[in-house]
Amino acid sequence: MRLDGRVAYVTGSSRGIGAAIARRLAEDGAKVVLHARENRDRLESLAGEIRDAGGTADYVMGDVTQGETACSLVRQAFDVHGQLDILVSNAGGGKGGLIENFTFADIQQGLALNMVSTILATAEFARLTQSEHGRVIFISSGMGTHGAPGVSIGAAGKAGAEGFMRSMAQELGPRGITCNSVAPGCTRTEMIAGQSWPDQVPPWTALRRLGEPEDIADIVAFLASDEGRWLTGLTLAANGGLITTAANILARAG
């Protein structure tokens, strides 16, 4: 129960990686505040599951891409227990495709979801928290570092948020608040279920498998704990040793 007495708010936590993170933090003793844009049934189900396992779970709802909603949701999460120690900014995703097919609204939406909402939430967390164990953890993606066609706006948002987190590590460090990013590789979630391309990924990883949401949750739990206190300003590539460069691909082939 290494997070006993602490409160964690996890955005985008109704399913997939976010839900796994919420479960793991609750297992470690944190009181968790879940979040989704609109799927109340999923949130209630997950909150019930956590409570049945002996944990504490509540939830807030709202669209983090709309105005300053990301800020107001952090305030609501804080008000549940009158404290907030851990912010996990997991909500992300958005439209893919070639840039010439994007409208201005598409670009705004993608950047709001993957970057601006993280900036707003972190700013509000910094204003509210009085924690001696403050943690901000951004769930990024390999696309933030490694370019690929069809993900330009998502990549811009993730890369921008990672840069923001590095600066926040310096700005909030004197208060004992650590700020890190975790960049999952291909992870088995509902978003890729039923598609054939993930089956091609395992041979290109050192561990020869897809990631599981629990793999990411364990890393987040470490960063959220006291054991992670000396890590800040980092992006941890949680991808099982995924090959990402032409040089490595050629080395593996030859």
N, C-alpha and C positions, 0 to 999 in steps of 0.2 A: 504493500500500500504506500509506495513511495511518493504518491501525489495526494495523500490524505490531507484534507483541509483546503485544497486548492480548487479553483473554479476555472473550467475551460469552456470556451465558446468555439465551436467548429462550424464554419460555414459550409453549405452544400453537403450536409451530412445525412441525407435521407437514404443514401444508397452508396454502393461502391467503396471507393477509398475513404471518403468522408465518414461513412457509417463504420467502417473498420477502425478508423482513428478514434471515433467517439467510444466505441466499445472498449478499445484498449485503454484509453485514458480513464474510463470508468472502472475498469478492472484494477487499475493502479491506484484507485482511491479518489480520483477527481470527481467533483460534481460537474456534470456536463450539461451544457446548453446546446441543443441541436438547432439546425436551421435548414429550411428549404424555401423555395420561392412560393410553392403552392400546394405541394402534396402533403396535406395534413395527415392522411391515413398512414402513409409511410412513417412519418415522424412519430405519430402516436404508437405505432407498432414497435418501432425501435426503442422509444422511451420505455414502453412496457417491458420489452425484453431486458433492458438494462436494469430496470427496477426489480424484475423478477430474479435477476442474478445478484441482487443485494446492493446495487448502485443507486445513484441519484441522477435523474435526468429530467430536464424540462426542454421547452423549445420555443423558438420565435420564428415568425414567418415574414417574408418580404422579398422584393426583387432588388438585389444589390446594384443593378444597373440603372436604377431610377433615381436621379437627383442625389440627395444625401441620405438615401435609405440605408446605405451601408453603415453610416454613422449612427443613425437612430436605432438600428438593430443591435449594435454594440452597447448602446445605452440600455436598451431593454434587457440584454443578456446580463449586464452589470447589475441591474435592479433586481434580478431574480434572487440573488443572494447578498447583494450589497458589496460585492467584490468581484474582481476578475483578474486572474493570474496568468492565463494562457489564452492566446488568440491563435487559432489555426485557420488561415485563409485558404480554404480548399475549393470554394466555388469557382468553376472555370469551364472552359469549353468554347462553344460557339460555332459559327458557320465556317466551313472550309470551301476552297475553290480558288480558281485563278483570279488574280487581283483585278483584271479588267472587267470582271463580272460583279465586282463589289460596288454597292452604292455608298454614299456618305453615311447613311444610317447604319448600314452593315458594319462599316469601320468603327463608328462610334460605339455600337453595341459590343463588338468584340473587344475593344480596348477597355470599355467600362467593366466588362465582366472579368477580364484577365489581369487588368492592371489598376484602373482607377478605383475600383471597389476595395482593393487591397490597401491602396494609399489612404483612402478615407477611413477604413476600419482601423488601420494602424494608428492614424492620427487621433481617433477618438479613444482607442485603447490607451495611448500615451497620456491623454488628458485625464482619464478616469482612474487608471490603476495606481494603487499604492503598494503593490506587491513587492516583497523582497526577493521574489523568485520569478520576476516577469519574463515571459517567453512569447515571442512572435514567430510563427512558423508559416511560411508561404509554400503551398504545394504548386510547384512549377511543372516543367515538362522538358524532356530532352530537346524539344523543338526550340526552346529558348536559346540553345547553344549551337545546335546543328541544323543548318538550313535544309529545307525540303520544299518541293513544289506543293502548292495548295494549302499551305498553313501559314502564310505570311503574316496575317493579322494576329492570329493566335501566338505566333512566334514573337512578334513585336511586343505584344502585351506581356508575355511571360518574361522576355528578356528585360523589358522595362521595369517590371516588378522586382526582378532579381537585383537590378541595379539600385532600385529604391531601398531594398532590404539591406544591401551593403552599406548604404549611407546611414540608414536607421541604426545599424549596429554601432556606428561611431557616435551618433547623436544620442542614443538612449543608453549606451554602455555605462556612462557615469552613474546611472540609476540602477545598475545591476540587471538591466533588461537585455537579454540576448535576442538576436534577430537572425534567422537562418532560412534558407530555402531548401526544399527537397524536390529533386527532379526525377520523377518515376520514368522508367522506360515503358515498354509495352506491358500493360497490366491487365489481367483478366477481370473485366467488369462488364456490366450490361451494355456499355457503349460499343463494345466490340463483339458482343455475342452474335453468333450466326454468320459472321463474316469469315471468309477463307484466309485472308492475308495474315492474320496473327499466327497461323500454323507455320508460316515461313520464318518466323522470328527466332525460335529456340536455337537453331544451329548457329546463329550469329551472336549468341551470348556465351560467355565463359561457362555459365552454369547450366546451359542447354535446356532452359525452360522459360515460360512466360512468368512475369511477376504476379504475385497474388496481392490483393488489398492488404492482407495482414503483414506482408513484407514491408510495405510502406508504413503501416501503423506502428510497427515495432521501432522503426527509425524515428518517427515523430515522438513516440513515447520517451525514447532516450533523450532527444533534444529538450523535451519538456521537463525532464527530471533534473535533480541536482547533479547527477552524473554528467549531464551535458553543459554544465555551467561555464566551461572554459572554451566552448565553441561558439563563435559568433561571426557574422559577416560572411558565412560560407554558403555555397550551393553544393549539396551532397547528391551525386548522381546515383540514384537508386535503380540501377538498370541491369544488374546481374552480369556486368562486364560486357555490355553490348558493344560490338564493333561499330565504329562510327566514322572511320576515316578510310580513304582509298588505300593508304599505305598498309593499314592493318588487314584490310580485305585481301590485298595482294599477298601479304605475308601468310595469311591463313590458307590461301589457295595454293601457295608454292611451298 
